[in-house]
Amino acid sequence: MADVGESEAGTASAVAWLGVQQAAANLDAARSMAIPTSVAELFTDIQAAATSGANVVVTVGGPAAAATRTAAAAHPSVQFFTLDQAAAEGAPANLHAIAFDESEMGYLAGVTAASLSKTGNVGIVGDDDSSAATANYAAGFRNGALFANRAVIVSFANAGTPTDPAKGRAAAAGLVAGGADVIAARSDLSGIGAMRGACARNALVVALDSDAWLLVPDVQSCLVTSVRKLYDVAIVAAILRYSEGKDVPGLVLSDVAGGGIGLTDFHVTKSAALADRLDRVLADMQLGPPRMTAAPSPEPTPTPTSSPS
């Protein structure tokens, strides 16, 4: 079940659909995709999917959360997997929220941004001040930036909502006016506005969540890379785990170690120093928990050497 009106290349729904198709091919199972045009239609489509004889229903996006939970409670024999929906307390046992380690994603974006900044000032645009996701991205971004450059200035600005491109653009403009020359932003509507606002002011952009090269082609000239949620990898792993009769928890956390988070190709020159730094960070993340903390270990200061006399 795609998010409302979402089917184009690069969107969460499009990438998730790739995963559903792969899982279905592996299991020799039928698959279908519905693209609702409204929240009301979304409720109808999810109920229809639950009564179609499907063993598994996948839904994408926050607007589908209530309808998915209602359908899961009414159809306990169907397994529901959700993407970009918070795990609800007391949810039915057949409802599984696939989440992504936002702090790891922010960390990778912060390392990249601080390594490329010429002003020593980087910024990230978030959504709502009370959003846990915004806080996780911001904390990870700060820690990653400080890992790359302990003298970097890290600035934050929130649009106040995920759905207002104008507010995202204004938030990015404020960061650039304050000296930030590399801006990170999510791939929701406010974040896309932030990317465009940063690009219009000649700042570099690091995208979060989806591949902005496909999703926002007009910022390609400013785009460094995208730190992606690999929805396809995550949904394949979850469905195959269920098909094998293994327990699938109510919250499934995807991270670098599990192959659920990755960087796209770089669209600017990646120095050897940055490549090495990212390789080391990714190698650490591949080891799994414990993950990056609020007090990251700084890179060691080189030991001075004396010139021979």
C-alpha positions in Angstrom: 0.0 0.0 0.0 1.7 3.2 -1.2 1.6 6.4 0.7 -1.1 8.8 -0.5 -0.4 9.8 -4.1 3.2 8.4 -3.9 4.5 6.2 -6.7 7.3 8.0 -8.5 10.9 6.7 -8.7 12.8 7.5 -5.5 9.9 7.7 -3.2 9.6 5.5 -0.1 6.6 3.7 -1.7 8.4 3.0 -4.9 11.5 1.6 -3.1 9.3 -0.4 -0.8 7.4 -1.9 -3.8 10.7 -3.1 -5.2 11.2 -5.0 -1.9 7.7 -6.5 -2.0 8.2 -7.6 -5.6 11.6 -9.2 -4.7 10.1 -11.0 -1.6 7.1 -12.2 -3.7 9.5 -13.5 -6.4 11.5 -15.4 -3.8 8.4 -17.0 -2.4 6.6 -17.5 -5.7 3.8 -15.4 -4.4 1.3 -13.0 -6.0 1.7 -9.3 -5.3 -0.2 -6.1 -6.1 0.2 -2.4 -5.3 -2.5 0.2 -4.5 -1.9 3.9 -4.7 -4.6 5.8 -2.8 -5.3 9.4 -3.8 -6.7 10.4 -0.4 -6.7 9.3 3.3 -10.3 8.1 3.0 -9.3 5.9 0.0 -6.3 4.7 1.9 -8.6 3.3 4.6 -10.7 1.5 2.0 -7.7 0.1 0.2 -6.1 -1.3 3.3 -9.3 -3.0 4.3 -9.6 -4.4 0.8 -6.1 -5.7 0.9 -6.7 -7.4 4.3 -9.8 -9.3 2.9 -8.2 -10.2 -0.5 -6.6 -13.4 0.8 -3.2 -11.9 1.2 -1.0 -13.2 3.9 1.0 -10.0 4.2 0.1 -6.4 3.8 2.7 -3.6 3.6 1.8 0.0 4.2 3.9 3.1 3.9 3.7 6.5 5.6 2.2 8.1 8.6 -1.2 8.7 7.2 -1.7 4.9 7.0 -1.0 4.3 10.7 -4.5 4.4 12.0 -6.0 2.4 9.2 -3.3 -0.2 9.4 -3.7 -0.7 13.1 -7.5 -1.0 12.7 -7.1 -3.6 9.9 -4.5 -5.5 11.9 -6.9 -5.8 14.9 -9.7 -6.9 12.7 -7.7 -9.5 10.7 -5.3 -11.3 13.1 -4.4 -14.0 10.5 -2.8 -11.3 8.2 0.6 -9.9 8.9 1.0 -6.2 8.5 4.4 -4.5 8.0 4.6 -0.8 8.2 7.3 1.7 7.0 7.7 5.2 8.3 5.1 4.6 11.0 5.8 4.7 14.7 5.3 1.5 16.7 2.1 1.9 18.7 1.9 0.8 22.3 -0.4 -2.1 22.7 -0.5 -2.8 19.0 -1.8 -6.2 17.8 0.8 -9.0 17.6 0.4 -9.2 13.8 1.5 -5.5 13.3 5.2 -5.0 12.7 6.7 -1.5 12.4 10.0 -1.4 10.5 12.0 1.6 11.7 15.4 2.9 10.8 18.2 4.1 13.1 17.9 7.8 12.5 20.9 8.6 14.7 23.1 6.5 12.5 21.7 8.3 9.4 22.3 11.7 10.9 25.8 10.7 12.0 26.7 9.7 8.4 25.3 13.0 7.1 27.2 15.0 9.8 30.5 13.3 9.0 30.0 14.1 5.3 28.9 17.7 5.8 31.7 18.7 8.2 34.3 17.0 6.0 33.2 19.1 3.0 32.4 22.4 4.6 34.7 25.3 3.7 33.2 27.7 6.3 33.4 25.2 9.2 29.7 25.7 9.7 27.1 23.1 8.8 23.4 22.8 9.4 20.4 20.5 9.5 16.8 21.3 8.9 14.3 19.2 10.9 10.5 19.0 11.1 8.7 19.4 14.4 10.4 20.5 17.6 8.7 17.7 19.5 9.4 15.0 16.9 11.6 12.1 18.1 12.9 11.6 14.6 14.0 15.2 14.3 15.8 14.9 17.6 17.5 11.7 16.6 18.6 13.0 13.2 19.9 16.2 14.9 21.8 14.4 17.6 23.4 12.0 15.2 24.3 14.9 12.8 26.0 16.9 15.5 28.0 13.9 16.7 29.1 13.0 13.2 30.1 16.5 12.4 32.1 16.8 15.6 33.8 13.5 14.8 34.9 14.8 11.5 35.9 18.3 12.7 36.0 19.1 16.5 36.0 22.8 15.7 32.9 22.7 13.4 29.9 24.9 14.2 26.7 22.8 14.0 23.4 24.8 13.5 19.9 23.5 13.7 16.6 24.9 12.3 13.2 23.2 12.2 10.4 23.9 9.7 7.8 23.1 12.5 6.0 20.6 10.2 7.0 18.0 7.6 4.5 19.3 5.0 5.4 22.9 4.2 8.1 23.5 1.6 8.0 27.2 2.2 8.9 26.8 5.9 11.6 24.3 5.0 13.0 26.8 2.5 13.0 29.6 5.1 14.7 27.4 7.7 17.5 26.5 5.2 17.9 30.2 4.2 18.4 31.1 7.9 21.1 28.5 8.3 22.9 29.6 5.1 22.6 33.3 6.2 24.3 32.2 9.5 27.3 30.8 7.6 26.4 27.2 7.0 27.6 26.0 3.6 26.4 22.4 3.8 22.8 21.6 4.7 21.2 18.2 5.6 17.5 17.7 5.2 14.9 14.9 5.0 13.0 14.0 1.9 9.6 15.1 3.1 7.9 18.2 1.7 9.5 20.6 4.2 12.9 18.9 3.6 12.6 19.2 -0.1 11.9 22.9 0.4 15.0 23.1 2.5 17.1 21.4 -0.1 15.9 23.9 -2.8 16.4 26.8 -0.4 20.0 25.7 0.3 20.8 25.1 -3.3 19.4 28.5 -4.4 21.9 30.0 -2.0 24.8 27.9 -3.3 25.1 25.6 -0.3 25.7 21.9 -0.7 23.0 19.5 0.2 23.1 16.1 2.0 19.8 14.4 1.7 18.3 12.0 4.3 15.8 9.1 3.8 15.4 8.9 0.0 17.7 9.4 -3.0 17.2 13.1 -3.8 19.0 12.6 -7.1 15.8 10.9 -8.3 13.3 12.5 -6.0 14.4 16.2 -6.4 16.3 16.4 -9.7 16.4 20.2 -9.6 18.9 20.1 -6.7 21.3 17.7 -8.5 23.8 20.5 -9.0 24.1 21.0 -5.2 23.6 17.4 -4.0 26.5 15.7 -2.3 24.9 12.3 -1.5 21.8 10.8 0.1 21.8 8.8 3.3 19.1 6.3 2.3 16.6 4.2 4.2 16.8 1.0 2.2 13.1 0.2 2.4 13.4 -2.6 -0.1 16.2 -4.4 1.8 14.3 -4.0 5.1 11.0 -5.3 3.8 12.5 -8.3 2.1 14.3 -9.3 5.3 11.2 -8.9 7.4 8.9 -10.8 5.0 11.3 -13.6 4.5 11.8 -13.9 8.3 8.1 -14.3 8.7 7.9 -16.8 5.8 10.6 -18.9 7.6 8.4 -19.2 10.7 10.7 -17.0 12.8 9.5 -14.5 15.3 9.0 -11.0 14.0 8.9 -8.4 16.8 6.5 -5.4 16.9 9.4 -3.1 16.2 12.0 -4.1 13.7 15.0 -1.8 13.7 17.0 -1.5 10.4 20.5 -0.1 10.6 23.8 -0.2 8.8 24.7 -3.5 10.3 21.5 -5.1 9.0 21.9 -3.6 5.5 19.0 -1.2 6.0 20.9 2.1 5.7 23.3 3.1 3.0 24.9 6.0 1.1 24.3 6.7 -2.6 27.1 7.5 -4.9 28.8 10.9 -4.3 28.0 13.6 -6.8 31.0 15.7 -5.8 34.6 14.8 -5.5 35.1 12.7 -2.4 38.6 13.2 -1.0 40.7 10.3 0.2 40.4 11.6 3.7 36.6 11.6 3.6 36.5 8.2 1.9 38.7 6.8 4.7 36.7 8.5 7.4 33.4 7.1 6.1 34.9 3.7 5.7 36.0 3.6 9.3 32.6 4.9 10.5 30.7 2.4 8.4 33.0 -0.4 9.6 32.2 0.6 13.2 28.4 0.6 12.5 28.6 -2.8 10.8 29.5 -4.2 14.2 26.0 -3.3 15.4 25.1 -2.1 18.9 26.2 -0.3 20.9 25.5 2.5 18.4 27.0 6.0 18.2 26.4 7.8 21.4 25.9 11.4 22.4 29.6 11.6 23.2 31.4 10.3 20.2 35.0 9.4 20.4 37.0 12.1 18.5 39.5 11.2 16.0 42.9 10.9 17.6 45.2 13.9 17.4 48.3 13.0 15.4 51.4 12.8 17.6 53.9 15.5 16.7 57.2 14.2 15.3 60.5 15.9 15.4 62.5 16.6 12.3 65.9 15.0 12.3 68.6 17.5 13.2 
